[in-house]
Amino acid sequence: IQERLAAGDRPDVIMLPEELIAETAKIVPLLPQGRTVLARVGVGVIVAEGVDHPDLSNEDSVRSALRRAKAIALADPRTPSGRYIDAMLQRLGLLEELQGRLIHKAAIHGGGEEVASGAADIGLYLVSEVADIIDVSVVGLLPPALQNYVVYGAAIPVSNQSPGAALSFISFLSDPANAAYWTDGGFEPCGSA
């Protein structure tokens, strides 16, 4: 998205993780109106449908589950969640140990299917990215000591000369009456009208 914006694309609204919106503001000027935090999503664990669920109750149980896995699918390390997961594995002292068993593949580019097919025993992805993948079960979120949330927001580029519709859209997305849309997608709504 940032490459497309730098190349001249002019959307009416930008919706990205907040840290990427901050980076985008260096490329494309943003209006102060409409700058809104919308929702957050945590890192979850997935397994193939019908497979026993690993214990995610604490840091040690997660460490054990990861050590037992023959292969682990996880987010691309160039993404906010992928960077966090790699840092978490480093903090747990597992990054080097698991290196040959890690499959860095975005959930939307086949990472979830790696788990569904059994090519990976476990997957670590944002819950919103895997909630609708066929033949996988979302075991749950990582425990609080290991959790990291990606917070999504919205912004309107200065190039949008008539931002009224964009502001209405952002207002709709952040209205508490519409929170079910976010929770159905695996997010926790943060906004308010």
Buried (B, 14 or more C-beta within 10 A) or exposed (E): EBEEBEEEBEBBBBBBBBEBBEEBBEEBEBBEEBBBBBBBBBBBBBBBEEBEEBEBEEBEEBBEBBEEBEBBBBBBBEBBBBBBBBEBBEEBEBBEEBEEBBBBBBBEEBBBBBBBEEBBBBBBBBBBBBBEBEEBBBBBBBBEEBEBBBBBBBBBBEBBEEBEEBBEBBBEBBBEEBBEBBEEBBBBBBBEE
